[in-house]
Structure formats: C-alpha cells, structure tokens
Amino acid sequence: MKNDVVIIGAGPAGLAAAIECRKNDLQVVVLDEFPQPGGRLLGQLHEEPTGEWWNGIKETKKLVDEANQYDTRILCGISVHHIESLDDHFVVHTNLENFQTKNVLIATGAAESAAPIPGWTLPGVMSIGAAQVMTNVHRVSVGEKGIVVGVNVLSAAIARELQLAGINLLGMALPVRNTVTEEEAHPKKVMERLVRIAHLAPSKFIKFGSSFARDSKFVQHLAVQFFPKSGVKIWDMPVHLRKAIKQINGTDKVESVTMVDITADGDVISGTEEEIPVDFVCIAGGLYPLAELAAVVGCPFRYIEELGGHVPIHNDKMETPIEGIYVAGNITGIESAKVAREQGRVAGLSIAKKLTNKPDLDIQLNQALATVHATRKAATIQFHPNIDIGRDKIRNAYQQLLKIEE
C-alpha cells in the first residue's frame, strides 16, 4: 500500500496537512476536483484592519510552493465519490482510480446554502461564491449592474471584492421571508450578526455606533426600528435591512428585481413594490460544512448551530472516532482560511505522530494546537459569533462518545 495518507481537498487545510506529512517522509496524495489547488483561497481578496491585504492567490502559491519543495503529489480535476472502509484500510474511490490507504484526511471545506426566491433559476442568478470565483479566479465579469440578496459576513466580504474589480453593485438587501430564509430575512437577527463585524466598516460613525449595539439587543432592535429606508452606505453601497427582494424578473435572463419594504420583524409592507433594473443577482444564503464523505465512511455527527450545521465529531487533534479518519478546515465548522490552514497543520502532525512516533512531534503538535487557538482569537472576521461555544460542544461530544464506547 503506497499511500500513508490520502488527503481529500487541496484548500488551505489539505495543503498544510500534506506539507507536515511530507516533512515527516510520509507518502501522501492530495485529491481535489477543482482544476488547480487552493480551494476557496483562490477567490479571496480583502483589506484587513491593519491595512494589510489578504490575497488568496498569493497565499495559495506559498502553500503550493512549500508542498512542491517536499515533492508532494497533488492531483487536481479528481472527484472523490466514495470512501470504502475495509478490515485494515480504506479505499478512496474517484473518477480516475481507486486509492488505498490506512489514513484519510477529509478537508472538503464548505458549500453555500440556497435562499430560494421566485425567479432564482433565471440565467444571471448565481451564488455570491460563484460570483467571487468568476471574478477573482477566472477574471470574468458577472454583469454590468447587479444586486446582492442576503446580508451576512460572507456577502459583505465578497461584495467588496466585486466592487474592487469594478463591478457595479446597487446594494445589498434581505430575501423575503419564507420557510427556508427565516433566519436570513429577519432584520433583527441579521443586525445581531452585523454588529459583530462593524469594526471592518470604513465608516468611523458605523464603528462608533456598533460599540453601543454590540452587547445590547435593545439597542440593536432600536437600530432596526429606525433603520434608514435608503439603507446605510458601506463603501458607497447601500445595505438595506428594511427592504427585501420579493422576486427576480426576466424572460430569458435577469432583467430586474422586485424590492419591497419590510417591518422590523421582516413582514412585507403591501403596496411598496418597486422594480429595480439589474442584469445579475447574487444570492448569499451563508455556508455549511461539506461533510457528505465523512457521513459515507460512517463518522458520527452532531448538529451544532455555532459551527454552521452538521459536523463530524472530532477532537482538537482533528481525529474522528473512526480510526484512521481525520477532518480539518471548514468541514469541522465555518471559520476563516487562516484557521483552516492551522487546523490542517494539526491534522498533518497528528497523522505523522501516529505513523512515525517521533518524540519531537509532541512539541510540534502542542505548538500547532496553540496556534489554532491564537489564530481563532485574532480572527477579524468570524462567521459565527459563538464559535468557541461550538468548539466546546463538539469537544464534549467526542469525549462523551468515547465514554459510551468504553
């Protein structure tokens, strides 16, 4: 069996893990369905509060260059559709060939949640992540004039990236409330999340105001009640919490959207319909862990809202209860690429320690674990404000499962 470990996903977590494994002379193959390594990193570009720019393409190059220094085998354009568990090893099934190994790291990242709106199947409607990839990776303009449906951390960050690429965005608004969009369409719930990222806003006024609202739901709800009908401008782009997109209009493609006024609780105010001409619409429903392969191989799960959904049970060392199966990155909970990268290093060191038992790996692993915590604490963007609570829950779930098995 030539592979010590098969890594599924060539994003920041998968690449970082592969580097640590190769540093310890393990035979590794990294698989990814995208034509090039990097994952979601490839589309990221934003300015941090320090004034420094986070450039995902450059960060990817650093990881790939280091992986190449250790002769890491990275195969792109490969889709993994099954992980088969046999008596003493796993078989990873792909569209190219089957890979046998005793250890698998699943670093598949996250996927976008849908936010269905009438007309959302028209050409010109896309997820906000698709717009990011088209713009920042493929350098393709998504349209001349558009609007973003969904106000959250992801949509705010990518909307700014689209602006920097010269794309004209008329603003951001909520979806009309339905069974699926309940959380994303409620102005008060959206405000609770937004005040936690207001420190990134370019306006000193917004930053100042958010300092009062951050820990007070009364102030947050008051702010929603008196939110300007024209929206609050961020980067000269109006963000609406009291307007929602009711419908996307067009015959063969997107031609306009129907916008309506809503109450502070998200109810549509009848008679306020307004048609806004646009040629593209970006829908931002948020992210959830892409964990199907972990389910296929038999990993137990917990639904943890603070981590973004159903998450495979694992410990801090990225081990699952299934011997030889590891997870890292956004499959373990939605966080930044920096956290995913450090989790990948932890996973790689955990695998190396198990297979080589080198004494110095204990020190390296403890240092890597400390770096994960420090990176999480220093994160400027947090997709879920109670991420630490979520991490405690998944840690407790792992410990409880071990007690049951004993």
TORDREN-304170 format. One record per residue: residue number from 1; x, y, z of N, C-alpha, C in turn. Coordinates in steps of 0.001 Angstrom, whole numbers, plus 500000, padded with zeros to 6 digits. Layout:
N
 nuke     nx     ny     nz    cax    cay    caz     cx     cy     cz
  NUM      X      Y      Z      X      Y      Z      X      Y      Z
...
***
This chain:
406
 nuke     nx     ny     nz    cax    cay    caz     cx     cy     cz
    1 500861 498814 500000 500000 500000 500000 500893 501231 500000
    2 500923 501953 498892 501914 503014 498728 501549 504315 499423
    3 500263 504527 499770 499863 505792 500379 499717 505644 501895
    4 500503 506459 502635 500311 506516 504083 499033 507270 504411
    5 498730 508273 503597 497535 509071 503820 497028 509633 502496
    6 495708 509623 502322 495061 510293 501199 494342 511511 501762
    7 494626 512669 501196 494008 513921 501644 492998 514363 500591
    8 491765 514547 501006 490707 514957 500080 490437 516444 500278
    9 490868 517230 499307 490723 518681 499391 492077 519359 499385
   10 492298 520208 498369 493583 520914 498248 493429 522383 498583
   11 492592 522661 499578 492472 524019 500093 493542 524263 501151
   12 493403 525325 501938 494441 525633 502943 494651 524517 503958
   13 493571 523839 504377 493706 522755 505355 494427 521556 504743
   14 493981 521131 503563 494578 519964 502919 496042 520164 502571
   15 496372 521334 502028 497759 521608 501641 498671 521682 502863
   16 498200 522371 503915 499021 522496 505128 499266 521130 505760
   17 498252 520275 505756 498415 518925 506307 499402 518113 505483
   18 499299 518225 504170 500204 517482 503288 501652 517880 503531
   19 501888 519157 503735 503257 519643 503975 503837 519002 505237
   20 503039 518984 506312 503532 518402 507564 503784 516902 507411
   21 502928 516225 506659 503131 514788 506433 504397 514534 505621
   22 504614 515325 504593 505792 515140 503745 507078 515507 504488
   23 507000 516473 505392 508173 516815 506205 508628 515603 507011
   24 507681 514713 507286 507990 513519 508066 508046 512264 507203
   25 508295 512484 505897 508560 511407 504941 507399 510432 504748
   26 506191 510900 504941 505024 510049 504671 504650 510138 503201
   27 504119 509038 502679 503660 509010 501292 502237 509564 501235
   28 502100 510681 500537 500841 511427 500555 500352 511672 499133
   29 499037 511608 498954 498440 512084 497717 497288 513003 498098
   30 497246 514183 497458 496188 515162 497700 495269 515192 496478
   31 493968 515042 496713 492992 515000 495628 492051 516205 495714
   32 491741 516794 494567 490795 517912 494545 490082 517943 493201
   33 488784 518251 493220 488006 518249 491984 488230 519501 491144
   34 488762 520578 491750 488988 521814 491001 490234 521658 490129
   35 490325 522407 489020 491488 522249 488121 492815 522662 488728
   36 492796 523424 489825 494049 523835 490457 493878 523859 491966
   37 494978 523702 492716 494874 523694 494177 494598 525083 494725
   38 494111 525123 495954 493857 526397 496611 492477 526495 497230
   39 491510 525787 496657 490155 525834 497204 489599 527245 497204
   40 488871 527581 498263 488249 528899 498385 489266 530023 498514
   41 490490 529659 498877 491547 530670 498980 491707 531455 497686
   42 491547 530776 496567 491823 531376 495264 490982 532617 494994
   43 489812 532696 495595 488934 533827 495316 489004 534938 496347
   44 489813 534777 497387 489785 535735 498493 490723 536920 498267
   45 490183 538092 498528 490974 539328 498445 490295 540383 499305
   46 490918 540758 500415 490327 541814 501246 491404 542516 502063
   47 491052 543729 502473 491953 544531 503297 491611 544298 504755
   48 492605 544012 505558 492386 543759 506968 492487 545067 507753
   49 491977 545096 508993 492013 546330 509779 493404 546923 509948
   50 494442 546097 509836 495822 546581 509949 496272 547350 508708
   51 495460 547269 507640 495846 547901 506376 496507 546927 505423
   52 496846 545731 505925 497447 544717 505062 496373 544057 504212
   53 496796 543567 503046 495858 542892 502149 496037 541391 502239
   54 494934 540691 502359 494935 539233 502329 494621 538830 500897
   55 495596 538268 500228 495457 537876 498825 495503 536353 498750
   56 494348 535755 498476 494255 534303 498488 495119 533617 497458
   57 495293 534234 496298 496126 533629 495255 497582 533562 495714
   58 498054 534635 496363 499435 534642 496871 499603 533637 498013
   59 498587 533550 498879 498656 532598 499990 498661 531161 499469
   60 497887 530921 498419 497881 529600 497798 499253 529258 497237
   61 499859 530223 496565 501184 529998 495958 502215 529626 497020
   62 502141 530282 498181 503078 529965 499264 502927 528500 499680
   63 501678 528068 499853 501432 526692 500281 501839 525686 499205
   64 501478 525972 497959 501807 525046 496865 503316 524970 496667
   65 503999 526114 496726 505463 526124 496583 506123 525286 497672
   66 505630 525415 498911 506210 524638 500010 505905 523154 499827
   67 504688 522849 499388 504334 521448 499135 505218 520853 498052
   68 505494 521630 497027 506352 521151 495933 507788 520943 496383
   69 508234 521731 497345 509600 521550 497879 509768 520159 498477
   70 508674 519609 498980 508718 518274 499595 508157 517196 498655
   71 508087 517539 497359 507640 516577 496334 506272 515975 496676
   72 505364 516846 497066 504014 516401 497405 503228 516088 496137
   73 502555 514969 496132 501748 514574 494976 500357 515192 495094
   74 500054 516148 494212 498764 516832 494206 498073 516552 492877
   75 496900 515943 492934 496142 515606 491727 494853 516417 491699
   76 494708 517291 490700 493509 518119 490574 492608 517588 489457
   77 491370 518051 489455 490408 517543 488489 489944 516135 488821
   78 490101 515747 490081 489739 514397 490536 488562 514501 491511
   79 487473 513835 491197 486296 513839 492066 486248 512572 492910
   80 486163 512740 494207 486020 511605 495122 484536 511391 495379
   81 484051 510169 495150 482628 509921 495338 482318 508869 496404
   82 483366 508241 496969 483100 507232 497989 484375 506922 498759
   83 484206 506648 500050 485313 506128 500868 484836 504799 501443
   84 485490 503726 501019 485106 502388 501441 485982 501940 502608
   85 485351 501490 503667 486078 501032 504851 486163 499514 504836
   86 487401 498986 504741 487640 497545 504768 488240 497159 506112
   87 488644 495921 506256 489106 495431 507566 490298 496221 508099
   88 491296 496471 507245 492523 497097 507748 492947 498324 506945
   89 492088 498809 506059 492431 500003 505296 491184 500594 504643
   90 491379 501725 504003 490294 502399 503288 490598 502423 501794
   91 489536 502446 501006 489680 502629 499569 488932 503904 499190
   92 489667 504859 498644 489077 506129 498225 488750 506029 496740
   93 487467 506049 496415 487004 505879 495041 486908 507242 494340
   94 487506 507337 493155 487468 508583 492389 487118 508283 490936
   95 486964 509359 490159 486688 509191 488725 487938 508789 487943
   96 489106 508789 488583 490358 508411 487916 490756 506982 488254
   97 490877 506720 489537 491285 505398 490012 490920 505293 491485
   98 491140 504136 492066 490905 503959 493487 492238 504025 494234
   99 492235 504712 495379 493451 504893 496167 493289 504158 497492
  100 494243 503277 497801 494209 502534 499054 495110 503209 500083
  101 494649 503245 501317 495407 503911 502377 494871 503478 503739
  102 495675 503646 504755 495207 503371 506119 494742 504636 506827
  103 495004 505800 506204 494617 507065 506823 494039 508008 505766
  104 492939 508649 506111 492292 509604 505209 492040 510908 505965
  105 492441 512003 505371 492085 513318 505905 491038 513927 504978
  106 489867 514223 505537 488793 514847 504755 488826 516351 505025
  107 489214 517100 504015 489320 518568 504136 488537 519198 502987
  108 487257 518856 502938 486420 519233 501798 485833 520637 501885
  109 486004 521311 503018 485582 522705 503115 484097 522874 503347
  110 483526 523894 502693 482130 524262 502915 481411 524454 501588
  111 480105 524462 501662 479270 524756 500499 478300 525871 500871
  112 477715 526484 499860 476792 527585 500106 475359 527088 500263
  113 474650 527693 501191 473240 527392 501381 472406 528160 500358
  114 471355 527533 499908 470467 528191 498955 469465 529084 499677
  115 469050 530155 499023 467998 531028 499536 466997 531222 498406
  116 466027 530311 498265 465121 530345 497122 464243 531583 497077
  117 464197 532195 495895 463378 533372 495622 462701 533126 494275
  118 461453 533509 494108 460835 533363 492787 461695 533984 491689
  119 462004 533190 490663 462835 533667 489568 464314 533339 489711
  120 464655 532577 490750 466087 532336 491016 466742 531349 490051
  121 465962 530728 489163 466550 529827 488173 466872 530528 486852
  122 466624 531822 486767 466935 532571 485542 468446 532691 485333
  123 468908 532637 484061 470319 532941 483789 470652 534350 484293
  124 471777 534451 485002 472155 535729 485599 472011 535734 487100
  125 471371 534669 487639 471294 534495 489089 472372 533504 489500
  126 473126 533838 490529 474233 532974 490965 474434 533130 492465
  127 475127 532187 493053 475502 532338 494457 476597 533387 494553
  128 476730 533992 495715 477761 535021 495909 479157 534411 495758
  129 479299 533129 496147 480587 532449 495993 480945 532219 494540
  130 479935 531914 493715 480186 531742 492281 480657 533050 491663
  131 480052 534157 492096 480480 535473 491597 481924 535754 491996
  132 482300 535337 493191 483672 535526 493662 484667 534750 492807
  133 484342 533491 492530 485242 532657 491729 485350 533182 490295
  134 484224 533534 489704 484246 534062 488336 485082 535333 488250
  135 484953 536181 489264 485633 537475 489246 487114 537352 489585
  136 487416 536732 490728 488787 536732 491237 489665 535610 490710
  137 489038 534502 490294 489824 533373 489798 489873 533362 488275
  138 488686 533446 487653 488623 533341 486194 488673 534698 485487
  139 488591 535784 486263 488652 537145 485697 487550 537373 484666
  140 486350 536897 484996 485184 537059 484126 484185 537963 484834
  141 483722 538997 484147 482732 539896 484727 481381 539201 484804
  142 480726 539297 485956 479442 538620 486137 478274 539445 485595
  143 478523 540688 485211 477459 541527 484670 477797 542997 484794
  144 476889 543838 484341 477129 545277 484362 476518 545962 485582
  145 475380 545453 486046 474701 546093 487173 473910 545033 487935
  146 474220 544875 489218 473571 543812 489963 473237 544179 491387
  147 472684 543205 492089 472299 543400 493488 472587 542110 494248
  148 472872 542238 495536 473149 541079 496392 471947 540839 497294
  149 471464 539601 497313 470343 539220 498175 470900 538402 499329
  150 470816 538959 500525 471386 538305 501703 472449 539190 502314
  151 472283 539558 503558 473233 540437 504246 473875 539640 505374
  152 475125 539248 505167 475849 538478 506176 477351 538707 505993
  153 478147 538026 506791 479600 538200 506734 480147 537864 505355
  154 479685 536741 504806 480182 536292 503505 479829 537289 502402
  155 478571 537714 502359 478146 538607 501280 478830 539963 501381
  156 479039 540456 502608 479709 541746 502773 481144 541690 502263
  157 481865 540613 502619 483263 540486 502197 483379 540363 500680
  158 482526 539524 500072 482632 539301 498627 482107 540495 497845
  159 481080 541176 498366 480579 542370 497691 481691 543403 497537
  160 482499 543539 498567 483633 544476 498489 484639 544025 497436
  161 484879 542712 497348 485796 542197 496333 485274 542490 494928
  162 483969 542338 494733 483382 542628 493422 483519 544113 493090
  163 483316 544949 494092 483496 546391 493891 484916 546720 493456
  164 485889 546095 494130 487294 546352 493808 487629 545933 492380
  165 486855 544967 491862 487065 544508 490479 486329 545390 489467
  166 485659 546434 489966 484986 547366 489071 483554 546986 488728
  167 482975 546045 489469 481604 545610 489193 480624 546518 489935
  168 479585 546947 489249 478609 547879 489789 477532 547142 490581
  169 477538 547323 491895 476519 546747 492759 475604 547852 493266
  170 474306 547669 493077 473340 548674 493514 473090 548610 495014
  171 473498 547514 495636 473323 547403 497071 473120 545970 497519
  172 472818 545842 498811 472548 544545 499420 471217 544643 500145
  173 470389 543622 500006 469082 543614 500663 468780 542207 501154
  174 467789 542084 502009 467399 540783 502545 466508 540039 501562
  175 466423 538722 501679 465409 537983 500919 464064 538130 501631
  176 462973 537979 500906 461665 537948 501547 461573 536681 502385
  177 460931 536784 503518 460884 535671 504460 460012 534528 503950
  178 460574 533313 504014 459809 532106 503754 460352 531014 504670
  179 459896 529793 504482 460303 528703 505374 461810 528512 505407
  180 462458 528665 504251 463901 528429 504149 464710 529635 504623
  181 464208 530849 504371 465003 532059 504621 464675 532737 505943
  182 464029 532032 506854 463570 532629 508106 464663 533420 508825
  183 465846 532820 508992 466937 533485 509714 467509 534653 508921
  184 467697 534451 507611 468337 535466 506769 467413 536632 506449
  185 466102 536474 506656 465133 537501 506278 464627 538311 507464
  186 465084 537990 508659 464611 538691 509855 465585 539819 510199
  187 465192 541087 510023 466116 542211 510226 466809 542219 511585
  188 466084 541874 512641 466683 541926 513980 467766 540858 514145
  189 467511 539675 513601 468510 538599 513700 469739 538916 512853
  190 469502 539535 511687 470627 539930 510834 471456 541012 511516
  191 470802 541960 512162 471511 543032 512870 472395 542479 513972
  192 471914 541457 514688 472708 540849 515755 474043 540331 515237
  193 474032 539822 513999 475268 539301 513420 476142 540427 512875
  194 475505 541442 512295 476265 542503 511635 477080 543344 512604
  195 476551 543585 513811 477286 544450 514744 478617 543828 515145
  196 478741 542523 514947 479985 541852 515332 481082 541985 514278
  197 480716 542506 513100 481740 542748 512077 481806 544224 511686
  198 481127 545074 512449 481104 546502 512115 482482 547143 512237
  199 483390 546484 512983 484748 547029 513106 485475 547046 511769
  200 484959 546292 510792 485586 546254 509470 485055 547351 508554
  201 483993 548021 508971 483378 549041 508114 484306 550235 507942
  202 484280 550881 506775 485148 552030 506534 484687 553289 507257
  203 483435 553303 507723 482877 554497 508346 483160 554512 509851
  204 483767 555606 510336 484021 555750 511770 482705 555848 512532
  205 481690 556437 511890 480379 556577 512519 479763 555206 512797
  206 479868 554308 511804 479313 552965 511969 480080 552208 513052
  207 481393 552332 513049 482200 551661 514069 481827 552160 515468
  208 481661 553484 515581 481328 554090 516875 479962 553612 517352
  209 478988 553641 516442 477629 553226 516799 477556 551766 517183
  210 478323 550938 516498 478263 549500 516774 478815 549157 518151
  211 479686 550008 518687 480247 549744 520009 479162 549769 521083
  212 478097 550552 520864 476977 550581 521802 476037 549397 521582
  213 475905 548993 520328 474920 547971 519976 475425 546553 520171
  214 476730 546359 520229 477310 545013 520194 476739 544096 521270
  215 476630 544577 522495 476197 543723 523600 474806 544073 524121
  216 474057 544842 523335 472721 545237 523780 471689 544944 522695
  217 470843 543944 522937 469810 543633 521960 468791 544767 521860
  218 468584 545474 522967 467650 546595 522933 468122 547651 521939
  219 469419 547978 521993 469974 548973 521066 469928 548443 519633
  220 470228 547150 519462 470186 546553 518127 468785 546640 517530
  221 467783 546276 518321 466407 546294 517835 465927 547726 517578
  222 466409 548649 518404 466076 550061 518189 466674 550547 516874
  223 467909 550102 516592 468575 550493 515351 467822 549969 514136
  224 467291 548739 514248 466498 548186 513141 465205 548965 512954
  225 464569 549333 514081 463303 550052 514027 463433 551373 513273
  226 464574 552038 513452 464780 553344 512822 465814 553292 511700
  227 466018 552087 511151 466986 551930 510064 466517 552747 508852
  228 467414 553550 508250 467009 554421 507131 466440 553629 505959
  229 465372 554152 505347 464789 553474 504194 465741 553444 503010
  230 466643 554401 502975 467626 554440 501887 468814 553527 502156
  231 468806 552878 503329 469905 551997 503694 471055 552753 504338
  232 472035 552006 504802 473275 552583 505342 474394 552257 504373
  233 475097 553276 503937 476126 553054 502923 477434 552557 503531
  234 477934 551492 502957 479267 550977 503269 480005 550867 501943
  235 481150 551495 501853 481900 551569 500596 481009 552142 499472
  236 480199 553164 499843 479279 553820 498897 478220 552876 498345
  237 477999 551762 499009 476992 550792 498576 475946 550664 499681
  238 474671 550960 499383 473648 550884 500421 473362 549447 500876
  239 473343 549265 502184 472965 547988 502789 471587 548174 503407
  240 470629 547375 502958 469244 547515 503391 468854 546412 504373
  241 468301 546816 505519 467719 545852 506451 466206 545998 506531
  242 465660 547054 505925 464215 547256 505935 463638 547162 504523
  243 464405 546563 503626 463937 546265 502278 464332 544833 501936
  244 463502 544177 501138 463776 542789 500762 463461 542579 499290
  245 464114 541571 498720 463868 541206 497327 462751 540157 497303
  246 461639 540539 496688 460468 539674 496636 460509 538720 495455
  247 461099 539183 494334 461078 538375 493118 462173 538831 492168
  248 462689 537868 491388 463640 538169 490317 462881 538043 489000
  249 462971 539075 488180 462146 539131 486968 462979 538985 485699
  250 462368 538426 484671 463013 538294 483372 462365 537180 482565
  251 462620 537190 481265 462077 536149 480387 463120 535076 480113
  252 464210 535479 479459 465296 534533 479158 466517 534761 480045
  253 466509 535845 480792 467617 536175 481678 467134 537207 482688
  254 467977 537531 483649 467609 538519 484663 467458 539896 484024
  255 466340 540546 484309 466096 541891 483803 465862 542899 484933
  256 465331 542420 486058 465070 543314 487184 464755 542490 488428
  257 464657 543171 489557 464171 542548 490793 463044 543399 491345
  258 462149 542768 492070 461086 543496 492755 461466 543629 494223
  259 461631 544885 494656 462018 545164 496038 460819 545708 496808
  260 460695 545285 498069 459587 545749 498901 460123 546220 500251
  261 459358 547092 500899 459683 547499 502262 459208 546411 503218
  262 459926 546235 504324 459539 545247 505325 459559 545882 506706
  263 458848 545261 507628 458831 545741 509002 460102 545294 509729
  264 460249 545728 510962 461418 545339 511757 461440 543848 512053
  265 460287 543177 511862 460218 541730 512053 460245 540967 510737
  266 460422 541688 509622 460570 541030 508324 459287 540817 507552
  267 458194 541375 508021 456933 541230 507298 456853 542233 506149
  268 456354 541777 505010 456244 542640 503826 455168 543700 504039
  269 455493 544937 503697 454533 546040 503752 453896 546152 502370
  270 452632 545827 502279 451942 545793 500984 451904 547173 500343
  271 451951 547183 499015 451884 548431 498265 453208 549153 498130
  272 454319 548523 498550 455636 549189 498489 456528 548609 497394
  273 455951 547784 496525 456754 547125 495492 457423 548145 494572
  274 458691 547879 494264 459464 548734 493361 460337 547850 492474
  275 460303 548090 491170 461091 547280 490243 462434 547949 489986
  276 463517 547207 490221 464879 547719 490075 465550 547011 488898
  277 465929 547736 487829 466598 547088 486687 468000 546591 487063
  278 468273 545326 486837 469599 544727 487041 469788 543639 485991
  279 471036 543245 485755 471267 542128 484830 471917 540927 485511
  280 472174 541026 486820 472611 539850 487570 472218 540003 489039
  281 472055 538853 489690 471679 538809 491097 472574 537792 491799
  282 473168 538191 492911 473983 537276 493725 473194 536915 494985
  283 472981 535626 495198 472254 535164 496377 473249 534664 497421
  284 473127 535187 498634 474046 534832 499715 473262 534216 500865
  285 473226 532889 500911 472492 532197 501967 473370 531679 503090
  286 474683 531983 503032 475594 531506 504066 476287 530213 503678
  287 477076 529676 504587 477880 528476 504344 477526 527365 505334
  288 477735 526116 504902 477589 524985 505806 478705 523980 505509
  289 479115 523176 506502 480197 522202 506300 479852 521183 505222
  290 480791 520952 504307 480598 519983 503225 481096 518620 503724
  291 480185 517863 504334 480604 516711 505124 480075 515374 504631
  292 479589 515301 503394 478981 514057 502913 479943 512877 502948
  293 481206 513102 502573 482158 511989 502549 482425 511434 503949
  294 482385 512325 504953 482543 511856 506329 481346 510988 506730
  295 480167 511329 506224 478975 510528 506510 479061 509175 505821
  296 479550 509184 504580 479662 507943 503806 480556 506925 504506
  297 481646 507396 505104 482589 506471 505735 482158 506094 507149
  298 481053 506712 507629 480495 506292 508913 480787 507167 510104
  299 481295 508378 509889 481563 509279 511009 480264 509669 511710
  300 480243 509669 513032 479070 510189 513746 479043 511711 513670
  301 477843 512289 513732 477679 513739 513571 476934 514354 514756
  302 477090 515662 514895 476252 516470 515777 475837 517715 515009
  303 474594 518152 515241 474181 519444 514678 474542 520525 515685
  304 475454 521410 515274 475902 522492 516154 475775 523808 515396
  305 474792 524590 515784 474485 525832 515081 475692 526771 515020
  306 476445 526824 516125 477592 527738 516191 478710 527364 515227
  307 478692 526129 514720 479701 525687 513755 479164 525671 512328
  308 477886 525996 512175 477339 526131 510834 476480 524982 510352
  309 476215 523994 511225 475371 522886 510786 475816 521548 511335
  310 475598 520485 510554 476003 519135 510956 477514 518975 510770
  311 478178 518583 511845 479649 518492 511853 480068 517094 512306
  312 481034 516466 511621 481540 515174 512103 482211 515337 513459
  313 481924 514454 514365 482512 514534 515704 484019 514312 515603
  314 484776 515164 516277 486243 515089 516234 486814 515750 517481
  315 488085 515502 517732 488747 516161 518859 489651 517276 518357
  316 490367 517913 519265 491222 519046 518887 492362 518632 517962
  317 492731 517351 518011 493815 516869 517150 493305 516448 515766
  318 492045 516751 515498 491406 516505 514200 491145 515030 513940
  319 491132 514231 515013 490820 512810 514905 489322 512593 515069
  320 488738 511726 514254 487350 511323 514443 487331 510016 515233
  321 486167 509576 515691 486110 508295 516418 486451 507085 515550
  322 486486 507268 514229 486872 506168 513339 488384 506183 513165
  323 489039 505130 513586 490498 505033 513497 490965 505249 512060
  324 491848 506225 511875 492407 506488 510557 491680 507562 509768
  325 490555 508073 510264 489828 509145 509579 490013 510448 510348
  326 490501 511461 509635 490743 512786 510206 489938 513825 509422
  327 489673 514953 510069 488986 516060 509397 489704 517360 509747
  328 489627 518348 508845 490237 519654 509114 489618 520691 508191
  329 489620 521934 508640 489073 523016 507828 487587 523200 508072
  330 486899 523764 507100 485502 524140 507289 484532 522969 507421
  331 484980 521758 507119 484132 520593 507396 483905 520459 508900
  332 484803 521024 509704 484689 520954 511169 483959 522155 511746
  333 483550 523098 510913 482903 524321 511387 483381 525503 510556
  334 482480 526442 510285 482785 527535 509367 483642 528593 510047
  335 484889 528695 509577 485806 529721 510077 486637 530249 508910
  336 487632 531057 509238 488443 531683 508199 489439 530706 507594
  337 490003 531087 506451 491016 530267 505787 492263 530134 506659
  338 492531 531152 507467 493714 531094 508343 493552 529999 509391
  339 492358 529898 509962 492099 528840 510939 492157 527475 510265
  340 491577 527375 509071 491603 526102 508325 493040 525651 508079
  341 493881 526579 507690 495290 526256 507429 495967 525704 508683
  342 495732 526339 509822 496367 525880 511060 495784 524551 511521
  343 494481 524343 511294 493899 523036 511599 494526 521947 510735
  344 494809 522278 509477 495465 521323 508589 496826 520915 509117
  345 497556 521877 509646 498874 521558 510222 498728 520605 511414
  346 497715 520860 512237 497457 519966 513371 497152 518556 512881
  347 496292 518454 511873 495938 517133 511339 497154 516415 510773
  348 497967 517135 510021 499171 516534 509443 500120 516027 510504
  349 500294 516816 511561 501184 516406 512653 500600 515239 513441
  350 499265 515217 513590 498621 514096 514288 498858 512784 513542
  351 498715 512846 512225 498935 511657 511398 500404 511230 511454
  352 501304 512216 511349 502742 511913 511390 503145 511311 512727
  353 502585 511837 513816 502900 511311 515145 502441 509860 515278
  354 501255 509586 514751 500713 508230 514823 501572 507235 514037
  355 502043 507649 512859 502749 506724 511974 504246 506637 512242
  356 504834 507693 512795 506291 507689 512996 506683 507650 514465
  357 505801 508179 515332 506067 508235 516776 507377 508947 517110
  358 507726 509956 516294 508924 510748 516596 508690 511562 517866
  359 509633 511599 518790 509426 512278 520080 509210 513794 519943
  360 509857 514416 518966 509734 515876 518840 508368 516302 518296
  361 507580 515356 517772 506282 515708 517213 505271 516116 518285
  362 505465 515645 519516 504584 516070 520603 504681 517580 520808
  363 505908 518080 520809 506115 519522 520990 505521 520289 519817
  364 505781 519816 518596 505254 520487 517401 503727 520494 517386
  365 503135 519379 517809 501676 519268 517812 501066 520224 518831
  366 501655 520313 520011 501154 521247 521030 501273 522692 520562
  367 502379 522996 519889 502557 524344 519353 501510 524642 518273
  368 501229 523659 517436 500238 523830 516376 498848 524035 516958
  369 498519 523293 518017 497226 523457 518675 497092 524853 519268
  370 498169 525350 519863 498155 526701 520422 497976 527741 519322
  371 498564 527483 518166 498452 528418 517040 497020 528481 516517
  372 496340 527345 516511 494926 527324 516094 494111 528243 516996
  373 494281 528105 518294 493529 528932 519247 493875 530406 519092
  374 495150 530710 518916 495574 532108 518769 495026 532707 517478
  375 495044 531923 516420 494532 532395 515128 493040 532655 515203
  376 492322 531761 515866 490869 531933 516033 490583 533197 516846
  377 491327 533411 517906 491096 534569 518773 491387 535873 518052
  378 492374 535855 517140 492774 537070 516435 491984 537306 515153
  379 491058 536397 514825 490335 536496 513560 489534 537793 513477
  380 489700 538535 512389 488961 539782 512193 487542 539515 511715
  381 487341 538380 511035 486015 538000 510568 485649 536657 511180
  382 484522 536617 511880 484047 535367 512444 482639 535114 511923
  383 482465 534021 511179 481177 533734 510559 480091 533453 511592
  384 480487 532841 512704 479541 532579 513782 480130 533150 515076
  385 479436 534108 515698 479999 534812 516855 480296 533928 518054
  386 479580 532806 518188 479781 531929 519346 480589 530692 518971
  387 481616 530891 518155 482412 529772 517663 483054 528983 518811
  388 483491 529671 519877 484128 528975 520995 483147 528037 521691
  389 481895 528457 521785 480866 527591 522370 480686 526355 521497
  390 480671 526554 520180 480549 525441 519251 481697 524465 519374
  391 482903 524988 519510 484076 524117 519660 484000 523314 520955
  392 483520 523934 522017 483356 523206 523280 482331 522079 523129
  393 481264 522349 522394 480217 521343 522203 480739 520128 521445
  394 481506 520364 520378 481998 519229 519581 483064 518466 520359
  395 483837 519180 521169 484847 518533 522014 484162 517626 523043
  396 483106 518135 523659 482357 517344 524648 481681 516142 523988
  397 481185 516332 522762 480540 515225 522051 481525 514098 521806
  398 482764 514445 521463 483800 513437 521230 484105 512676 522519
  399 484250 513400 523623 484572 512769 524904 483429 511871 525381
  400 482200 512326 525194 481036 511529 525591 480940 510247 524782
  401 481252 510344 523492 481198 509175 522625 482241 508136 523059
  402 483426 508607 523421 484471 507684 523876 484039 506956 525162
  403 483345 507684 526059 482884 507074 527311 481848 505992 527015
  404 480955 506269 526076 479922 505288 525714 480553 504029 525144
  405 481583 504196 524294 482244 503069 523659 483040 502251 524670
  406 483538 502907 525716 484269 502193 526761 483343 501287 527573
***
